[in-house]
């Protein structure tokens, strides 16, 4: 059994060492807002209760994206063998978010990082295996109507962060993703989030 409340404390200590781009102050150390701590509480309370799939309806300017990016990194460097996907609403946001997450990783002190990545390109982020830790992987993707239904195909996924789902238009892709998700991996986590701007996928979920 995983002590998820202890993991929450570990994550919050991790997040305190992450630097993020701020529109008002430039690059600054993450200082947790009440909205971000509320997100932490809800996700980890859910995990403690046996839930691994979360839908997050967020407002703008609450720091939820930054907190989730920190959580993405934490999951990858903490748990062994994570096979994750990060799915943005379009290709431009996918590339932008990848760059932000990469810079956040580089801001970590040595004791919290896994050292240089083995691969970090527009397809995936991964590291080399280490003692007692099989390198985790994060695949970058975006919801694209031209490839409708292809999200998650031929992939076994045990971690997922789907962002800005209000703008997704690929219902078949979500169905394919759901079929690819592990229901046994002890550290599985699936988060779908957006700002609820319309009555599309996030509303249906």
C-alpha positions in Angstrom: 0.0 0.0 0.0 1.2 3.5 -0.8 1.0 6.1 1.9 -0.3 8.8 -0.3 -0.4 11.5 2.4 3.3 11.0 3.0 3.8 11.3 -0.8 1.8 14.6 -0.7 4.3 16.0 1.8 7.2 14.8 -0.3 5.7 16.4 -3.4 5.1 19.7 -1.6 8.7 19.8 -0.5 9.7 19.0 -4.1 7.5 21.8 -5.5 9.1 24.3 -3.1 12.4 23.9 -5.0 10.9 24.3 -8.6 11.4 27.6 -10.4 8.6 28.8 -12.7 8.0 31.7 -15.2 6.0 34.4 -13.6 4.3 37.1 -15.6 4.9 39.7 -12.9 8.3 38.7 -11.4 10.1 36.7 -14.1 11.6 33.4 -13.0 10.8 32.7 -9.4 10.7 29.9 -6.9 7.2 28.3 -6.7 5.4 29.6 -3.6 2.2 27.6 -3.1 -1.1 29.5 -3.3 -4.2 28.3 -1.4 -5.7 27.2 -4.7 -2.7 25.0 -5.5 -2.7 23.5 -2.0 -6.4 22.8 -2.4 -5.6 20.9 -5.6 -2.9 18.9 -3.7 -5.3 18.1 -1.0 -8.1 16.8 -3.3 -5.8 14.7 -5.5 -4.0 13.0 -2.7 -7.1 12.5 -0.6 -8.6 10.8 -3.6 -5.6 8.6 -4.1 -5.7 7.7 -0.4 -9.3 6.7 -0.9 -8.5 4.5 -3.8 -9.2 6.8 -6.8 -6.7 7.3 -9.5 -8.7 9.2 -12.2 -9.4 13.0 -11.6 -11.3 15.7 -13.5 -10.2 19.2 -12.6 -12.4 22.2 -13.5 -10.2 25.2 -13.0 -10.4 29.0 -13.3 -7.7 31.1 -14.8 -4.9 32.7 -12.8 -5.0 30.1 -10.0 -1.6 28.6 -10.7 -3.2 25.2 -11.5 -1.1 24.7 -14.7 2.1 25.4 -12.9 1.2 23.1 -10.0 0.3 20.3 -12.4 3.6 20.7 -14.3 5.4 20.4 -11.0 3.4 17.3 -10.2 4.2 15.8 -13.6 7.9 16.2 -13.0 7.6 14.8 -9.4 5.9 11.7 -10.6 8.5 11.0 -13.3 11.5 11.4 -11.1 10.1 9.8 -8.0 8.4 6.6 -9.2 10.1 3.9 -11.3 8.8 2.8 -14.7 6.2 5.5 -15.2 4.9 5.5 -18.8 3.2 8.8 -19.1 1.5 11.0 -21.7 1.1 14.8 -21.6 -1.7 15.9 -24.0 -2.2 19.5 -24.9 -5.1 21.0 -26.9 -2.8 21.9 -29.9 0.7 21.5 -31.2 1.8 25.0 -30.3 0.8 24.6 -26.6 2.4 21.2 -26.5 5.7 22.7 -27.6 5.4 25.6 -25.2 4.5 23.5 -22.2 7.3 21.1 -23.0 9.8 23.9 -22.9 8.4 25.2 -19.6 8.5 21.8 -18.0 12.1 21.2 -19.2 13.2 24.6 -17.7 11.4 23.7 -14.4 13.4 20.4 -14.3 16.7 22.2 -14.9 15.9 24.4 -11.9 15.9 21.5 -9.5 18.8 21.0 -7.1 20.9 18.0 -7.8 19.4 16.0 -4.9 15.9 16.2 -6.4 16.7 15.5 -10.1 17.6 12.4 -12.0 20.5 14.1 -13.7 20.8 14.8 -17.5 17.9 13.4 -19.5 18.7 10.6 -22.1 16.1 12.0 -24.5 14.2 15.3 -24.5 12.6 16.1 -27.9 9.2 16.9 -29.3 8.2 13.2 -28.9 9.3 12.2 -25.4 11.2 13.0 -22.2 13.1 10.2 -20.5 16.2 9.5 -18.5 18.8 6.7 -18.1 18.1 3.8 -15.7 19.6 4.2 -12.3 20.1 1.9 -9.3 16.7 0.8 -8.0 15.0 3.1 -10.5 13.8 2.2 -14.0 13.7 5.4 -16.0 10.3 6.9 -16.5 9.0 8.4 -19.8 6.7 11.2 -20.7 5.3 11.2 -24.3 4.3 14.6 -25.6 1.1 14.7 -27.7 -1.8 16.9 -28.7 -5.5 16.4 -29.5 -5.6 16.6 -33.3 -8.7 16.1 -35.3 -6.7 15.0 -38.4 -5.6 11.9 -36.4 -8.9 11.3 -34.8 -9.0 8.3 -32.5 -5.2 7.7 -32.4 -4.4 9.1 -29.0 -2.8 6.4 -26.8 -2.9 3.7 -29.5 -0.2 1.1 -29.1 0.9 2.5 -25.8 0.5 1.2 -22.2 -0.1 4.3 -20.1 0.0 4.5 -16.3 0.2 8.3 -16.0 -1.7 11.0 -17.9 -2.1 14.7 -17.8 -4.6 16.0 -20.3 -4.8 19.8 -20.3 -7.2 22.4 -21.7 -9.7 19.8 -22.6 -12.3 22.4 -23.4 -10.6 22.7 -26.8 -10.3 19.0 -27.6 -12.4 17.7 -30.4 -11.3 14.0 -30.4 -13.9 11.9 -28.6 -12.6 8.7 -30.2 -9.1 9.6 -29.0 -10.3 9.9 -25.4 -11.9 6.4 -25.8 -8.6 5.0 -27.1 -6.8 6.6 -24.2 -9.1 5.1 -21.7 -8.5 1.7 -23.1 -4.7 2.2 -22.8 -4.7 3.2 -19.1 -3.4 0.7 -16.5 -5.8 -0.3 -13.7 -3.1 -2.0 -11.6 0.1 0.1 -11.6 0.4 1.2 -7.9 1.4 4.7 -8.8 -1.1 5.3 -11.6 -2.5 8.8 -11.9 -4.8 10.3 -14.6 -5.7 14.0 -14.5 -8.0 15.7 -17.1 -8.3 19.4 -16.7 -9.6 22.6 -18.3 -11.5 25.8 -17.7 -14.9 24.7 -18.7 -15.5 27.2 -21.6 -18.1 25.1 -23.4 -20.1 21.9 -23.4 -17.5 19.7 -25.1 -15.5 16.7 -23.7 -14.7 18.1 -20.2 -18.4 18.8 -19.7 -19.3 15.3 -20.8 -16.8 13.7 -18.5 
